[in-house]
Amino acid sequence: MEFSAQEIAHILQGTIEGNAGVRIGNFSKIEDGKPGTITFLANPKYTPYIYDTKASIALVNDDFQAEKTLPETLTLIRVPNAYAALAQLLRLAESLQQPRKQGIESPVFISPTAQVPAENVYIGAFAYIGENVQIGENTAIYPQVYLGDNVKVGANTILYPGVKVYAGCEIGDRCIIHAGAVIGSDGFGFAKEGDAFKKIPQLGNVIIEDDVEIGANTTIDRAVMESTRIGRGVKLDNLIQIAHNVEIGENTGMAAQVGIAGSSKIGKNCIVGGQVG
């Protein structure tokens, strides 16, 4: 599907410099720009590429000042934040290319006590929906997802294939949980009695607040008592381990292979780099 520079500028509330009628049908990196694509410049270290790019449109920050002549074929769209504007366009492109799935496929198991919307829901084949599960409107449950008894999943949330949510855990609205993630597995709790380890029952749950995204094969352990809590807007990469009774504050981001020990507390708006433990 193609868009003109004029249409894109209208969507982004940006300002055009160049040919408002030029049309694009795809995205490209600025160093590999191709005719008929849109690129962006947000990181100053990529600035040299804008003077040679073959892309037809470039998103740039409002304060961008060209130090050399730009290609005649390049149209600029100035926006307050080029990276955020790109993300907005990518979300639009995704929605056009991948329409949201609807309906309940077969075979699935849905407990008679589960509360599942009659419309505007997707439940993929081989999903398991346990007793007293609650699922919100416009939520997508992909194939082979397991929702244990008394799980709550909010509205407009996506659980990708193979996600496992143990009993009693809660997931908020507009969350995205990627394939293979495990929510609510037992924390690593054992008491030494003589030479043997005796398991400490993990009786709490996991609460994931609204607008959280959790990467593939990330594991979040349930609490011993009360809740392991993931705050609103948290973004977790792939292959992260969150132990029992951890609390992560709002809008914190963690890169891959981070490990957080039991009962740790992470504040709001933190950034945790890859493999930090």
C-alpha positions as CSV (number, residue, x, y, z in Angstrom):
1,M,0.0,0.0,0.0
2,E,1.5,3.4,-1.0
3,F,1.4,6.8,0.7
4,S,2.4,10.2,-0.5
5,A,4.6,12.6,1.5
6,Q,1.5,14.8,1.9
7,E,-0.5,11.9,3.5
8,I,2.4,10.9,5.8
9,A,3.0,14.5,6.9
10,H,-0.8,14.7,7.7
11,I,-0.6,11.6,9.8
12,L,2.5,12.7,11.7
13,Q,1.6,16.4,11.8
14,G,5.0,17.1,10.1
15,T,6.3,19.7,7.8
16,I,7.3,18.9,4.2
17,E,10.4,20.1,2.4
18,G,10.4,18.9,-1.2
19,N,8.0,17.0,-3.4
20,A,4.7,16.6,-1.4
21,G,3.4,14.2,-4.1
22,V,6.3,11.6,-4.0
23,R,5.0,8.2,-3.0
24,I,6.5,5.4,-1.0
25,G,5.5,1.8,-0.4
26,N,8.1,0.5,2.0
27,F,10.7,1.4,4.7
28,S,14.5,1.4,4.4
29,K,17.6,2.1,6.6
30,I,19.2,5.4,5.7
31,E,22.5,3.8,4.6
32,D,20.6,1.4,2.3
33,G,17.9,3.7,1.1
34,K,16.1,2.7,-2.1
35,P,13.8,4.8,-4.3
36,G,10.1,4.4,-3.3
37,T,11.0,4.0,0.4
38,I,10.9,6.1,3.5
39,T,13.8,6.3,6.0
40,F,14.6,8.3,9.1
41,L,17.5,10.2,10.8
42,A,17.4,10.3,14.6
43,N,20.9,9.3,15.7
44,P,23.5,12.0,14.7
45,K,26.1,9.4,13.8
46,Y,24.0,8.5,10.8
47,T,23.9,12.0,9.5
48,P,26.5,11.5,6.7
49,Y,24.3,8.9,5.0
50,I,21.5,11.4,4.4
51,Y,23.6,13.2,1.8
52,D,23.8,10.1,-0.3
53,T,20.6,8.1,0.5
54,K,18.5,6.9,-2.4
55,A,15.3,6.9,-0.3
56,S,12.5,9.1,-1.5
57,I,11.4,10.5,1.9
58,A,13.4,11.0,5.2
59,L,11.9,11.7,8.6
60,V,14.1,14.2,10.4
61,N,13.9,16.1,13.7
62,D,12.7,19.7,13.5
63,D,16.2,21.0,14.4
64,F,18.0,19.1,11.6
65,Q,20.3,21.5,9.6
66,A,21.8,20.2,6.4
67,E,25.6,20.9,6.1
68,K,25.8,19.8,2.5
69,T,23.4,19.6,-0.4
70,L,20.8,16.9,-0.1
71,P,19.8,14.6,-3.0
72,E,17.3,16.3,-5.4
73,T,15.2,13.2,-5.2
74,L,14.9,13.3,-1.3
75,T,11.9,14.9,0.4
76,L,12.1,15.7,4.1
77,I,9.4,15.5,6.6
78,R,10.3,17.4,9.8
79,V,8.8,16.2,13.0
80,P,9.5,16.8,16.7
81,N,10.9,13.2,17.2
82,A,11.9,11.2,14.1
83,Y,12.3,7.9,15.9
84,A,8.8,8.2,17.5
85,A,7.3,9.2,14.2
86,L,8.9,6.1,12.5
87,A,7.4,3.9,15.2
88,Q,4.0,5.5,14.6
89,L,4.2,4.7,10.9
90,L,5.5,1.1,11.5
91,R,2.4,0.5,13.7
92,L,0.2,1.8,11.0
93,A,1.9,-0.5,8.4
94,E,1.6,-3.5,10.7
95,S,-2.1,-2.9,11.2
96,L,-2.7,-2.8,7.5
97,Q,-0.6,-5.9,6.7
98,Q,-1.7,-8.1,9.6
99,P,-5.5,-7.6,10.3
100,R,-6.4,-8.7,13.8
101,K,-7.6,-12.3,14.0
102,Q,-11.1,-13.0,15.2
103,G,-13.1,-16.0,16.3
104,I,-12.5,-19.2,18.2
105,E,-10.7,-22.0,16.3
106,S,-11.0,-25.7,16.9
107,P,-10.0,-27.7,18.8
108,V,-9.7,-25.6,22.0
109,F,-10.6,-26.3,25.6
110,I,-12.6,-23.5,27.3
111,S,-13.9,-24.3,30.8
112,P,-17.7,-23.7,31.1
113,T,-16.9,-21.4,34.0
114,A,-14.5,-19.2,32.0
115,Q,-15.7,-15.7,31.0
116,V,-14.9,-15.2,27.3
117,P,-16.4,-12.4,25.1
118,A,-18.9,-13.6,22.6
119,E,-17.4,-11.4,20.0
120,N,-14.2,-9.5,19.3
121,V,-11.9,-12.1,20.7
122,Y,-9.5,-14.6,19.1
123,I,-8.6,-18.0,20.6
124,G,-6.3,-20.1,18.5
125,A,-6.3,-23.9,18.1
126,F,-5.1,-26.0,21.0
127,A,-5.4,-23.2,23.5
128,Y,-6.4,-24.2,27.1
129,I,-8.6,-21.8,29.1
130,G,-9.0,-23.0,32.7
131,E,-11.7,-22.6,35.3
132,N,-12.9,-19.1,36.1
133,V,-10.6,-17.5,33.6
134,Q,-11.6,-13.9,32.6
135,I,-10.6,-12.6,29.2
136,G,-11.3,-9.0,28.1
137,E,-12.6,-7.6,24.8
138,N,-10.4,-7.5,21.7
139,T,-7.9,-9.9,23.2
140,A,-6.0,-12.4,21.1
141,I,-5.0,-15.8,22.5
142,Y,-2.8,-17.6,20.0
143,P,-2.5,-21.4,19.5
144,Q,-1.1,-23.5,22.3
145,V,-1.5,-20.8,25.0
146,Y,-2.2,-22.1,28.5
147,L,-4.3,-20.1,30.9
148,G,-4.5,-21.8,34.3
149,D,-7.5,-21.5,36.7
150,N,-8.5,-18.1,37.9
151,V,-6.2,-16.2,35.4
152,K,-7.4,-12.7,34.4
153,V,-6.4,-11.2,31.0
154,G,-7.4,-7.7,30.2
155,A,-8.7,-6.1,27.0
156,N,-6.7,-5.5,23.8
157,T,-4.0,-7.9,25.0
158,I,-2.0,-10.3,22.8
159,L,-0.6,-13.7,24.0
160,Y,1.5,-15.2,21.3
161,P,1.9,-19.0,20.7
162,G,3.0,-21.1,23.6
163,V,2.6,-18.6,26.4
164,K,1.9,-20.2,29.7
165,V,0.1,-18.4,32.5
166,Y,-0.1,-20.3,35.7
167,A,-3.1,-20.2,38.0
168,G,-4.2,-17.0,39.7
169,C,-2.0,-14.6,37.7
170,E,-3.3,-11.3,36.3
171,I,-2.4,-9.5,33.0
172,G,-3.7,-6.0,32.3
173,D,-5.0,-4.2,29.3
174,R,-3.0,-3.6,26.0
175,C,-0.2,-6.0,27.0
176,I,1.9,-8.1,24.6
177,I,3.4,-11.4,25.7
178,H,5.6,-13.1,23.1
179,A,6.0,-16.8,22.3
180,G,7.2,-19.2,25.0
181,A,7.0,-16.7,27.9
182,V,6.1,-18.3,31.3
183,I,4.1,-16.2,33.8
184,G,3.7,-17.6,37.4
185,S,6.0,-20.5,37.6
186,D,7.3,-21.4,41.0
187,G,10.0,-19.2,42.5
188,F,13.2,-20.9,43.5
189,G,12.4,-21.4,47.2
190,F,13.8,-24.3,49.2
191,A,14.7,-24.8,52.9
192,K,17.7,-26.9,53.9
193,E,16.8,-29.7,56.3
194,G,19.9,-31.7,57.1
195,D,21.3,-32.7,53.7
196,A,18.0,-32.3,51.8
197,F,16.3,-29.3,50.3
198,K,12.6,-29.0,51.1
199,K,10.4,-27.1,48.8
200,I,8.7,-23.9,50.1
201,P,5.3,-23.6,48.5
202,Q,4.9,-20.6,46.3
203,L,1.4,-19.3,47.2
204,G,1.3,-15.9,45.6
205,N,0.8,-14.8,42.0
206,V,2.1,-12.5,39.3
207,I,0.4,-9.2,38.5
208,I,1.2,-7.6,35.2
209,E,-0.2,-4.1,34.9
210,D,-1.4,-2.3,31.7
211,D,0.7,-1.6,28.6
212,V,3.5,-4.1,29.4
213,E,5.4,-6.0,26.7
214,I,7.3,-9.2,27.6
215,G,9.7,-10.9,25.2
216,A,10.0,-14.5,24.0
217,N,11.0,-17.1,26.6
218,T,11.1,-14.7,29.4
219,T,10.1,-16.1,32.8
220,I,8.4,-14.3,35.7
221,D,8.1,-16.4,38.9
222,R,5.1,-16.2,41.2
223,A,5.5,-14.8,44.7
224,V,5.9,-16.9,47.8
225,M,3.2,-14.7,49.4
226,E,1.3,-11.8,47.9
227,S,2.5,-10.8,44.3
228,T,5.4,-10.5,42.0
229,R,4.5,-7.2,40.3
230,I,5.4,-5.8,36.8
231,G,4.4,-2.1,36.7
232,R,2.5,-0.2,34.0
233,G,4.4,0.4,30.8
234,V,7.4,-2.0,31.6
235,K,9.2,-3.4,28.5
236,L,11.1,-6.7,29.0
237,D,13.2,-8.2,26.2
238,N,13.7,-11.9,25.4
239,L,15.2,-14.5,27.8
240,I,14.8,-12.5,31.1
241,Q,14.4,-14.1,34.5
242,I,12.3,-12.3,37.1
243,A,12.3,-14.1,40.4
244,H,9.7,-14.4,43.1
245,N,8.3,-11.3,44.9
246,V,10.2,-8.9,42.6
247,E,8.6,-5.4,42.0
248,I,9.5,-3.5,38.8
249,G,8.4,0.1,38.6
250,E,6.5,1.8,35.8
251,N,8.1,2.4,32.4
252,T,11.3,0.5,33.1
253,G,13.0,-1.3,30.3
254,M,15.3,-4.3,30.4
255,A,17.4,-5.8,27.6
256,A,17.9,-9.5,27.0
257,Q,19.2,-12.0,29.6
258,V,18.8,-9.8,32.6
259,G,18.3,-11.7,35.9
260,I,16.5,-10.2,38.8
261,A,16.9,-11.9,42.2
262,G,14.0,-12.7,44.5
263,S,12.4,-9.8,46.4
264,S,14.4,-7.1,44.5
265,K,12.7,-3.8,43.8
266,I,13.4,-1.9,40.6
267,G,12.2,1.7,40.5
268,K,10.3,3.7,37.8
269,N,11.8,4.7,34.4
270,C,14.9,2.6,34.8
271,I,17.0,1.2,32.0
272,V,18.8,-2.2,32.6
273,G,21.3,-3.3,30.0
274,G,21.7,-6.8,28.6
275,Q,22.9,-9.6,30.9
276,V,22.8,-7.4,34.0
277,G,22.2,-9.5,37.1
